Amino acid sequence: MNKEDIETRVCMLQSHLDGLIERVQRNEVTLKRFQDLEMRLLSLNSLKDLVQHVLDDIQVAFDLDSLCLVLADKKAEVQTFLSEDGFRFDDYSNLMLLENVNVFKEKLGVAQRILLGMSNDVLSNEFWPKNNKKPVAVAMLPLVRRGVYLGCLVLGSKDRERFLPAMDTYFLQRLSSVLSVCFENTSNFEQLSRSSLFDTLTGVNNRRFFEQRLNEEILRSLRTADDLTCLFIDIDFFKKVNDSYGHQIGDQALKHVADALKSQLRSNDILTRYGGEEFVVLLPTASELKGNEVAERMRACVEACPLTLQSGKKLKMTVSIGTSTFIVDKPRAFKELDGAVLIEVADKSLYKAKNSGRNKVCSGGEVRAEPLDSNTSFSAG
């Protein structure tokens, strides 16, 4: 072998070595980015936070053109958990909740393996929002725990070469496993949490849950300058129902009224059994006028929907409602409000409704936020 041949081979080896070093460096960067993402995901307890991190962070972390998270939701529990935590569904068209959980096994198979390729070949319509443009190439990651499909994550790219069937799937398999564990853990956490934050009789939130959310919604209003309306609701003459029909019918009546009230609310509104026959509602982003309109719809709904007893008799009920509205003139320029103030104003207006004949809505007016540089106290106007 002459000198020129040796030099040529050395150059080739050097080029090959440089390529290997470059790939190792790229893999190190990818691994570090993945580990950071993995640690963030594993630290989350809230299903809402987990879903938002998946939808917001993974697309950035993996430099994707598009992404869709599809979750099995046979009993609408995921929908309920997210709604009650204030998840804004309108901001995330790439989240899908499927009642038909069998579709995962039908479309992804029992092998529960990652599928790679052109979207026309491997992406079923059930796993992509119909109003969103499909990507060119996809990787479909099954989310499975203990043999049960929790959903799937679809990663999309405009690059035809991005997700070739023969490519190594180590990072994708690891992400699939981590996400499966995270979704199982957060779902279990949400169920356990709600077992202590729900009223088992009426199926709505209890007072403990309300007190937590009230502070959260006040802070949100201070950040965004959105109005926040509170409704205090009392079932009229409820003691007579228990005295006349017994507590079993009284329990049915409470559940019936709770269902009627809930039917008039948005998914992000918060209905709580406050105690006895009293309910409290929080209406995020609702002005005083809007809050009073909602309260009037709730009052009318209860009046128009009597409870049908086993005997066939119709048990008519009515409610009295007091309202109050927290007003913030501009974001981040006001002191935090004690939630008890908002409740107290609504409670006082409730008693006005009861003392003026019941089956009415009375407004307590506005509770204006106190500026940070003010020494004056909150007042209702």
N, C-alpha and C positions, 0 to 999 in steps of 0.2 A: 504494500500500500504506500503510495507516494505521499509527499508532504501535503499536496493540495487536497487529496482525498481525506487525510486526517483532519485538516482544518475544516473541511466541509462537514464532516461528521461531528466535530466539536461544536460547530455553529448550530447544527441541527439539535444536538443534545442540549445545548444552552437554551435554544428557543423552546424546546420541550420542557425543560426545567422551569424556565420563566413562566410558561403557561400553567404548569402545575402550581407554582407559587401563587400566581394570580388567582387561580381557582380556590386554593386554600384560604387566601385572604378574603375572597368574596364569601366563602362558606363561613368564615369566622364572623364576618359582619352580619350575615344572615342569621347565624346561630345566636349572636348577642341580641339582635332585634327580636328574634323569636322568644328567647328566654325572658326578656323584659316584658313582652306581651303576655307570656305564659304566667309570670308572677302577678301581673295586674289582674288577669282573669281569675286566678286561684284565690285572690284576696277578697273577691266580691261575695257578699251574702244576698244582696237584693237581685231578684230576677230582672227587674227593670234596669238596674245598672249593668248587669251582665249582657242583656240584649243590646243596650246602647253601645257598650264597648265593642261587642262583636261587629255591629253594623258600622260603627265609626272608625275603630282602630285597625281591624284586620285588613280592610281595603287599603289603608295607608301602609301598614306594615309589610304587606306582600305586593305593593305596587300594582294593584288590580284596577281594571277599568270599571268593573261592576261586581256586585255581590248580592246574594239573596239568602236570607235565613228563613228556613221553613220548619215550623215546630208542630208536633202532634198535639192536638188539643181536643180530644174526644168529648170531654165534659165541660169545655169552655173555661177551665180553671186558669189557664195561662192568660186568656183574655181578661178574666176577672182580676187576677193578681196585678197585671200591668195597668189596667184601668184604675184600680183603687190606689195605685202608687203614683198616679198622674202621668203615666206614659202617654206621649203625644203621637198617636198613631198616624196622624196626617203628615207628620214630618218624616215618616219612614215607610215609603211605598214598597221597600224591599224586605219587609217582614210579612210572612204569610203564616197564618194559623189554620191548620187543616183538621176538620172534624173527622174526616174519613182517614183513620190512622192506618188502615190496611193498604193504602196506596203506596206507602213507603216500601213495604215488602214486595208488593206487586211490581213496582218500577225499579227498585234498587236491588232486589233479590235477597235471598236468605244468606248469602255469603258475607254480606255487610262489608264489602270492599270498596275502595275508592275507585270511582269511574273517571277516566280521562278521555278527552277527544273533542271533536267538533260538536257544537251544541245541537246541530241537526241530528246527530247520531245518538247522543247520550242524554240530552236534556229534555225531560218530559214537560209538557205544558203545565202540569200540576205544580211544578216546582219553580215557576217563574211568573211574576206578575204580568197579566195580559196586556197592561198598558205600558210596560217597560220594554225597550228594545232588547232583543236577545243578544248576548255576546257571540263572538265567533267560536272561541274555544272555551271549554269549561273543565273544572275539576269538581266533582260531586263528593262531598265528604259525609258519610253516614254518621249520625250521632246516636250511638247505641250503648245501653247499659243493661247488663244482666240479660242479654238476648232480646231486649225490647227497644224498638225504635223510638227515640225521643224527637227525631227530626232529621234534617240534613242541612248542610251548608254548601251553597253553590258559589264557586269562585269563577269570575268571568274575565275574559281578555279579548281584545281586538286582534291580538297576534295569533295567527294560525299555529305557530310553532310553540306556543307557551305551554300547552298541556297535551303533549304527545303521549299516546298510550304506553310507550316504552320508557318513559322518563322515570327517574327515581322518585319515590313518594315518601321518603323518610319523614321530612318535615310535615307533610300533609297528614300522614298517619298519626304522627305525634299530636298535631293540632286537633285532629278528630277525637283522639282519646282524651285529651285535656278538656276539650269543650263538652264531651259527653259527661265526664265527671262533674264539671262545673254546673251543667244544667240539672243533673240529678240532685246535686247538693243544694242548689238554690231553690229548686222546686220543693224539696223536703223542708228546707228552712221556712219557705213561705207558708207551707201547710201547717207546720208546727207553730209559727208565729201567729197565724190567723186563728188557730184553735184557742188562743188566749186573747185575741183581739176581736172576736166575733160574738155576737149574741146568738146563742144556739136556738132560741125560741123563734125569733123573727128572721134570722138569716142575714141581718145587716150588721154593720160595725157596732162595737160597743163603745162605752164612754172612754175607756183607756186609749183605744185607737184614735178616737176623735181628738183627744187632748194632744196626742203626738202630731196628728196632721194639722191641727189648728195652728200650731207654732210654725210648721213648715210652710203653710200657705200664707201666713202673715209675712214671713221672710221673703217668700217669692214675690208677693205684692210690693214689698219695699224695693226689691231688685228691679222689677219690671214696670212699676207704677200702674199695674192693673188693679181694678177694683176687686173687692172680695165681699160677698154678701153672705150673711148668716141668717138662717131661719130657725126660730124656736117654735115647736109644734106640740100641741097638747090635744089629746082626744077628749071631746066634750062628754061630760057625764059618764065617764068610763066606769066609775064605781057602781053605777046603777046596772051596768051590763053584768058585772061580777055578782052583784047581789041578786039580780033577777034570773040569771041563766047559769050561774056557777063559774068557777075559775077555768074549767076546761073550755067552755065557750069563750070566756074572756081571752084565753090564750089564742084561740082561733081568730078572734077579732083583732088582736094585736098584730098577728101575722098578716091578716087581710089588709089592714091599714098600711102596714109597712110595704107590702107589695104595691098597693095603689100609689103611695108616695114615690116609690122607686121608679114606677112606670113613667113619671113625668120628668125624670132627671137625665142629664147627659152622662156619658160613661165616666167622665173625670169629676163629676160632682160627688160629694161625700154625704151619705145618709147614715145617721147613727141613732141607735136607741140610747137615749141619755139616762133613762131611769123610769121605771113604772110605765106610764102611758105617754111619756114625753119623748119626742124625737128632736134631733138637731140636724140641720143640713148646712153644708158649706158649698157655696157656688163660686168657684174661682172665675175671675174675669167678668163677673156679673155686676152691672151697675145697680143702683138702688131701684131704678125703673124696671130693669130686667128681672131683678130679684123678686120684686112685688108681682110681676107677671107670672113667674114660676110658682110663687106661693099661691096665687089665685087659682092657677091650673090644678095644683095639688089639692087645694080645698074643694074645688068643684068635682074633682075626680073621686075623692072619698065620699062626698055627698051623693054622687050619681051611681056609686057601686056598692050597694048593700051586700052584706054577707048572707048567703043562703044557708040556713040551718038544715040539719038532717030532716027535720019535720016539714021542710019546705017553706017555712016562714022566712021573711026577709028582715034581717036586722040592720036597720039604718043607723049610720054613724056620721058624725061631722067632726071637724077639727078647727081649732082656732090657731092662728099663726101670727107671730111677731117677727119683724125683720130689723136688721141693722146692716150698714154697709161701711166697710173700711175704705177710705179714700186716701190715695197717695198722689200728690201733685206731680212729682218727678222722681225718677229712680235714685236710690242710694243717698238721698239727702235728708232722711228722716229717722227718728229714733224707733226702735222696735216697740210694737204695741203689746201690752199684756192682753192675751187672748180673753181673759176674764171680762175685760171691758166690753168687748164686742158681744159676748154672750149676755152680759148684764143688760145692755141696751135692748137686745132682742127679747130678753125675758120680760122686761118692763113693758115693752110694746105688746107682748103676748097677753099680759094681764089687762091691758087696755081693751084688747079684742074680746076677752072673756067677760069683762065687766060691762061691755057695751052690747051684750046679747049673744056672744059666741058665734061659731060658724062664720068667722070673719078674718080678714087679714089687716093688721095694723102695722104701719111702718114706724120704726124708731128713728129714722133718718140716718144721717151720715156720721161716722166717727172718723174725724180727720187726723192724719198722722202728724205728729209733733216734729217740727224742724229740729235738726241737730243742735242749732245754736239758740233754741228757745227754752225758756224756763217755765213756760205755761204748761198746764196739764191737758190731757185729751178731753174733748167734749163732744157730745152728740149735738147735731144741729138739724 
